[in-house]
């Protein structure tokens, strides 16, 4: 059930001084001297409300997080019940029931022999944990030179120093360099802008995977510890894997004794219709990093899930993994995670995504008749719409045009039209969509109609 008793804050309560003490994330704070940022005060189902009483469709599930929708009382009650019993205790040489039970549940859902769960408080920490675990693993098995990691261009893997090093977005990194050394990039799977085999997805997938082998050989197989890949890459606008891509990547990693890390911070817990996205695409990684949808956002938690092979040397006498987080596997968060997995299973949300993902795609693909829409791509309930200046040539916008299009118009116009989503220029300009897994055709139609109206106006302005 959802909560309906929660009142909406009186309209206009928060003015320009509301963020005098609040430092917003990924935000240009100088832009809030004359007006306040949107202040969201309530969520219920697929919807959110601001402090002026305006209602918006949550087309991004908060931030790829709120899988089960807003206002789920059973999740709030699970948190309260756990807090009354044991509000906090660390996992530093101790355990507690909710972490034990959630680790069992995640291990049962993970593919292959991924049976060991290391809890964090979020996705960046999970990525950080995986790189550190990979480095120590190879030291323990007698290959201490293997420390480097490979990821893809334009990929986002987090903002901590190690995770940011793995991230393939130079603009996010330049202010914090030098970062952790040893991270290298290969091409991503954006077939819309494929340099080769753009008309042959299978050949393109083989080419893209082979670039990983070439990078391993260039760096030296005895120095490369891990490859970090999202099942569907987020930054740049939702790049699904071409046919055969992950089969070939798995083969390469096995050949050169490199650990394959499936970064599923966004893609896990039903976003693509399965608990873990690697299962949908038929590959078994050595580690999974996950967070976001594990609790549908009702409490923060993340995890690195490792295979028995990776765990084995850490079980040897006298060995420890000197790494951890105070709030990793927090009792309340773990209890909410268990309740959320129960809810998703009980309501069949994964199957709902699998049953309706083609309807979502078909509805969004109606936008292909607009001159500004170059590509509609994605999987499950996770899509990107790339905008172009010229459909025939795929010409994109320069930096100044992208600034005017996204920040100067689209972001505010979409929100004003009642749709919360994301206009993103970390690669070519895209609009990203990832609604709660409870959405259906009425919401798909509303998303398409709103985008059609706003994109049509954007084109007329250009």
Secondary structure, DSSP 8 states (H G I E B T S, - for coil): -B--------TT---GGGGSS---TT--GGGGSSS----EEEEEBTEEEETTS-EEEETTHHHHT-TT-B-BHHHHHHHHHHHHH------SS---HHHHHHHHHHHHHSSTTEEEEEEESSHHHHHHHHHHHHHHHHHHTT-TT--EEEEETT----SSHHHHHH---HHHHGGG-S--S-EEEE----GGG-SS-TT-HHHHHHHHHHHHHHHHHHH-TTTEEEEEE-SSB-TTT-B---TTHHHHHHHHHHHTT-EEEEE-TTTTTTTTSSSSHHHHHT---SEEEE-GGGTTTSS--EEEEEEHHHHHGGGSTT-------TTTT-HHHHHHHHHHHHHHHHHTHHHHHHHHHHHHHHHHHGGGGSTTEEEEEEETTEEEEEE-SBTTTTB---HHHHIIIIIIIIHHHHHHTTEE-EEE-SSS-EEEE---TT--HHHHHHHHHHHHHHHHHHHHH-
